[in-house]
Amino acid sequence: MDPQSEIERFIDALWIERGLSDNSLSAYRTDLNQLVRWLREERGIVSALSALDAVELQAYLAHRFRQGFSPRSTARLLSCLRSFFRYAIRQNWCVVDPSLDVEPPKLGRALPKTLSESEVEALLEAPRIGDPIEFRDRAMLELLYACGLRVSELVGLTLLSVSINQGIVRVVGKGSKERLVPMGEEALLWLQRYLAEARPELVAKKSNDFLFPSLRGQQMTRQTFWHRIKLYAKRADIRSPLSPHTLRHAFATHLLNHGAESRVVQMLLGHADLTTTQIYTHVAQQRLQDLHSQHHPRG
């Protein structure tokens, strides 16, 4: 079987068996395709990917190291390959997993980039609500921060995803798992105003069910909204590093700073494992240490 057919069958199996998101499936496909391309172009190997041996795999990892790939990226690749070879062995394409002989790189515990509460306020106030597009963006930013949503979750919301009466948003997260998240008074107020004042202008004759449609009346992409966030960050003169998850990280960190329990934050974020949430505890503790060092006479 040719490598491309193997990859596509593996990706289909991931989607069926594990319900991975389109973004995760795309990342797996990209990692495997890069390996296949390197094998073909640099080593002259065009055989099935399941025939890969430990020597060629080690050579590819050495190549990635020389190219400056991060340890986290390499760890993701190894995780992808182990999943692939488990599937390949079940399919009787091979009998050995060469990735088992490779020690995964050691990863430092990277603290998520976040914003202070004053920076969040400045970002939320940056859109000019006289413009329907920017009014929409204000409501999106408010909901993003109030609910700790992923950008992909936010742009996928429909009118049926929100209950104004109950102040709840139904979110479809990774693995198609649903969770209910309270919006909070401020986000609910902005959402009500947006639905009454701005959304009718955006949809006009382009009827659709997306809560936050694009200017063309279609679903907004993650990339488009990320560009909008950067626009408002520049307008608000925010110098802190930003990522598409910045407001999600701020949501979690600020909740913990104000006394929320890790389990509660875990449920609100939709994390399957508490250890994923606990990294935010380290962010909150670091903030306490910084304040202590700054203000305590023996700090």
Stockholm file with secondary structure:
# STOCKHOLM 1.0

chainA/1-299         MDPQSEIERFIDALWIERGLSDNSLSAYRTDLNQLVRWLREERGIVSALSALDAVELQAYLAHRFRQGFSPRSTARLLSCLRSFFRYAIRQNWCVVDPSLDVEPPKLGRALPKTLSESEVEALLEAPRIGDPIEFRDRAMLELLYACGLRVSELVGLTLLSVSINQGIVRVVGKGSKERLVPMGEEALLWLQRYLAEARPELVAKKSNDFLFPSLRGQQMTRQTFWHRIKLYAKRADIRSPLSPHTLRHAFATHLLNHGAESRVVQMLLGHADLTTTQIYTHVAQQRLQDLHSQHHPRG
#=GR chainA/1-299 SS CCHHHHHHHHHHHHHHHHCCCHHHHHHHHHHHHHHHHHHHHHHCCCSCGGGCCHHHHHHHHHHHHHHTCCHHHHHHHHHHHHHHHHHHHHTTSCSCCGGGGSCCCCCCCCCCCCCCHHHHHHHHTCSCTTSHHHHHHHHHHHHHHHHTCCHHHHHTCBGGGEETTTTEEEEECGGGCEEEEECCHHHHHHHHHHHHHTHHHHHTTCCCCBSSBCTTSSBCCHHHHHHHHHHHHHHTTCCSCCCTTHHHHHHHHHHHHTTCCHHHHHHHHTCSSHHHHHHHHHHHHHHHHHHHHHHSTTC
#=GC SS_cons         CCHHHHHHHHHHHHHHHHCCCHHHHHHHHHHHHHHHHHHHHHHCCCSCGGGCCHHHHHHHHHHHHHHTCCHHHHHHHHHHHHHHHHHHHHTTSCSCCGGGGSCCCCCCCCCCCCCCHHHHHHHHTCSCTTSHHHHHHHHHHHHHHHHTCCHHHHHTCBGGGEETTTTEEEEECGGGCEEEEECCHHHHHHHHHHHHHTHHHHHTTCCCCBSSBCTTSSBCCHHHHHHHHHHHHHHTTCCSCCCTTHHHHHHHHHHHHTTCCHHHHHHHHTCSSHHHHHHHHHHHHHHHHHHHHHHSTTC
//
